[in-house]
Amino acid sequence: MSANHRANGGKSEEDADDLRLMRLVGEGDTGAFEELVEKHQALVAGTIGRMLGSNSDVEDIAQQVFIRVWKSARRYVPRAKFTTWLLKITRNLVFNELRRTKRRAQVPLQSEPGTDDPPLKDEMNLAPDASLLEVELRRTIEEAILQLPETQRMALVLRRYEQLSYEEIADVLELSVPAVKSVLFRARSELRERLSKYLS
C-alpha cells in the first residue's frame, strides 16, 4: 500500500493490521514478526538510507530497528499509528548514528565503487550529457540533503519521500505542527541555496 494511503487513512485498515501483527509478535509469533518486517522494511531502510547516505550501514541499522520492535512488542501500547512509532525508533537510531559518525563526516562523501563506470557505457547513447547531468543532479540533491541539520533532514525525508502528513511528522519528531512547517521551510530554503546553480 502506498505512503499516501498511510498518510490519509488515519487509524486505517493497514494500522489495524499492524496492531494485530504486533499483538501476535508480543506473544512470540515469529511468523507475524517476519510479516511486519516484510511490510515495513522499505519504509525503514529508505528513511535510513536517505538520512545517512548510501555509504552507510543501512541494513545494520534497519536490523537494529526491528530488533527493538521485537523486544518492545510485549510492552507495546498503541498511542499513535504503528508506523509513527516505528519511525520514532528509526529516528532515534539514525540520530545516534549521526552523532557517532560526526567526526568522520568531515571527510567528503566518496561515491561508491563502480558508480563512475556507467558514463563509459553512455557513450553509446545519443545524449550522454543529459543522463550524466541527471545523475550528477540526483547526487548533488542527495549530498545537499545529507548536509542539512538532522531534524531538518528527517522532516524533509519523511515529507518528500514518504509523503507523511505534517501531523505524522510532528509525532515522529516530537514537535508541534507549526514547528514542523518552520523546519521544512528552513530545509527547503537551504536546499534551494545549495542547488541554485542547477536551478538557474
Contacts in CASP RR format, 6 or more apart in sequence:
PFRMAT RR
TARGET T0000
AUTHOR 0000-0000-0000
METHOD contacts of the structure
MODEL  1
MSANHRANGGKSEEDADDLRLMRLVGEGDTGAFEELVEKHQALVAGTIGR
MLGSNSDVEDIAQQVFIRVWKSARRYVPRAKFTTWLLKITRNLVFNELRR
TKRRAQVPLQSEPGTDDPPLKDEMNLAPDASLLEVELRRTIEEAILQLPE
TQRMALVLRRYEQLSYEEIADVLELSVPAVKSVLFRARSELRERLSKYLS
1 14 0 8 1.000
2 163 0 8 1.000
3 43 0 8 1.000
3 162 0 8 1.000
3 163 0 8 1.000
3 164 0 8 1.000
4 163 0 8 1.000
5 12 0 8 1.000
5 14 0 8 1.000
6 12 0 8 1.000
6 14 0 8 1.000
6 81 0 8 1.000
6 83 0 8 1.000
6 163 0 8 1.000
6 164 0 8 1.000
7 163 0 8 1.000
7 164 0 8 1.000
7 165 0 8 1.000
7 168 0 8 1.000
8 165 0 8 1.000
9 15 0 8 1.000
10 81 0 8 1.000
11 81 0 8 1.000
15 81 0 8 1.000
15 82 0 8 1.000
15 83 0 8 1.000
18 36 0 8 1.000
18 39 0 8 1.000
18 81 0 8 1.000
18 82 0 8 1.000
18 83 0 8 1.000
19 78 0 8 1.000
19 82 0 8 1.000
21 32 0 8 1.000
21 33 0 8 1.000
21 35 0 8 1.000
21 36 0 8 1.000
21 39 0 8 1.000
22 32 0 8 1.000
22 36 0 8 1.000
22 73 0 8 1.000
22 76 0 8 1.000
22 78 0 8 1.000
22 82 0 8 1.000
24 31 0 8 1.000
24 32 0 8 1.000
25 32 0 8 1.000
25 33 0 8 1.000
25 36 0 8 1.000
25 69 0 8 1.000
25 70 0 8 1.000
25 73 0 8 1.000
26 73 0 8 1.000
26 74 0 8 1.000
26 76 0 8 1.000
28 73 0 8 1.000
33 66 0 8 1.000
33 69 0 8 1.000
33 70 0 8 1.000
33 73 0 8 1.000
36 66 0 8 1.000
36 69 0 8 1.000
37 66 0 8 1.000
40 83 0 8 1.000
40 86 0 8 1.000
41 62 0 8 1.000
41 66 0 8 1.000
43 83 0 8 1.000
43 86 0 8 1.000
43 87 0 8 1.000
43 162 0 8 1.000
44 62 0 8 1.000
44 65 0 8 1.000
44 66 0 8 1.000
44 86 0 8 1.000
44 87 0 8 1.000
44 90 0 8 1.000
45 58 0 8 1.000
45 59 0 8 1.000
45 62 0 8 1.000
46 58 0 8 1.000
46 161 0 8 1.000
47 87 0 8 1.000
47 90 0 8 1.000
47 94 0 8 1.000
47 154 0 8 1.000
47 157 0 8 1.000
47 158 0 8 1.000
47 161 0 8 1.000
47 162 0 8 1.000
48 56 0 8 1.000
48 58 0 8 1.000
48 61 0 8 1.000
48 62 0 8 1.000
48 65 0 8 1.000
48 90 0 8 1.000
48 93 0 8 1.000
48 94 0 8 1.000
49 56 0 8 1.000
49 58 0 8 1.000
50 142 0 8 1.000
50 145 0 8 1.000
50 157 0 8 1.000
50 161 0 8 1.000
51 94 0 8 1.000
51 98 0 8 1.000
51 150 0 8 1.000
51 153 0 8 1.000
51 154 0 8 1.000
51 157 0 8 1.000
52 58 0 8 1.000
52 61 0 8 1.000
52 94 0 8 1.000
52 97 0 8 1.000
52 98 0 8 1.000
52 101 0 8 1.000
52 146 0 8 1.000
53 109 0 8 1.000
53 142 0 8 1.000
53 146 0 8 1.000
54 112 0 8 1.000
54 142 0 8 1.000
55 109 0 8 1.000
55 110 0 8 1.000
55 112 0 8 1.000
56 97 0 8 1.000
61 93 0 8 1.000
61 94 0 8 1.000
61 97 0 8 1.000
64 93 0 8 1.000
65 86 0 8 1.000
65 89 0 8 1.000
65 90 0 8 1.000
65 93 0 8 1.000
68 89 0 8 1.000
68 93 0 8 1.000
69 86 0 8 1.000
69 89 0 8 1.000
76 85 0 8 1.000
78 85 0 8 1.000
79 85 0 8 1.000
80 171 0 8 1.000
81 168 0 8 1.000
81 171 0 8 1.000
83 168 0 8 1.000
84 168 0 8 1.000
84 171 0 8 1.000
84 172 0 8 1.000
87 158 0 8 1.000
87 164 0 8 1.000
87 172 0 8 1.000
88 171 0 8 1.000
88 172 0 8 1.000
88 174 0 8 1.000
91 154 0 8 1.000
91 172 0 8 1.000
91 173 0 8 1.000
94 150 0 8 1.000
94 154 0 8 1.000
95 150 0 8 1.000
95 154 0 8 1.000
98 105 0 8 1.000
98 150 0 8 1.000
109 143 0 8 1.000
109 146 0 8 1.000
111 139 0 8 1.000
118 135 0 8 1.000
119 128 0 8 1.000
119 132 0 8 1.000
119 135 0 8 1.000
122 128 0 8 1.000
122 131 0 8 1.000
122 132 0 8 1.000
125 131 0 8 1.000
137 198 0 8 1.000
140 194 0 8 1.000
140 195 0 8 1.000
140 198 0 8 1.000
141 191 0 8 1.000
141 195 0 8 1.000
144 190 0 8 1.000
144 191 0 8 1.000
144 194 0 8 1.000
144 195 0 8 1.000
145 153 0 8 1.000
145 156 0 8 1.000
145 157 0 8 1.000
145 191 0 8 1.000
146 153 0 8 1.000
147 194 0 8 1.000
148 156 0 8 1.000
148 187 0 8 1.000
148 190 0 8 1.000
148 191 0 8 1.000
151 173 0 8 1.000
151 175 0 8 1.000
151 183 0 8 1.000
152 183 0 8 1.000
152 184 0 8 1.000
152 186 0 8 1.000
152 187 0 8 1.000
152 190 0 8 1.000
153 187 0 8 1.000
154 172 0 8 1.000
154 173 0 8 1.000
155 169 0 8 1.000
155 173 0 8 1.000
155 180 0 8 1.000
155 183 0 8 1.000
155 184 0 8 1.000
155 187 0 8 1.000
156 184 0 8 1.000
156 187 0 8 1.000
156 188 0 8 1.000
156 191 0 8 1.000
158 164 0 8 1.000
158 168 0 8 1.000
158 169 0 8 1.000
158 172 0 8 1.000
159 166 0 8 1.000
159 169 0 8 1.000
159 184 0 8 1.000
164 172 0 8 1.000
166 177 0 8 1.000
166 180 0 8 1.000
166 181 0 8 1.000
167 177 0 8 1.000
169 175 0 8 1.000
169 180 0 8 1.000
170 176 0 8 1.000
170 177 0 8 1.000
170 179 0 8 1.000
170 180 0 8 1.000
173 180 0 8 1.000
173 183 0 8 1.000
175 183 0 8 1.000
192 199 0 8 1.000
END
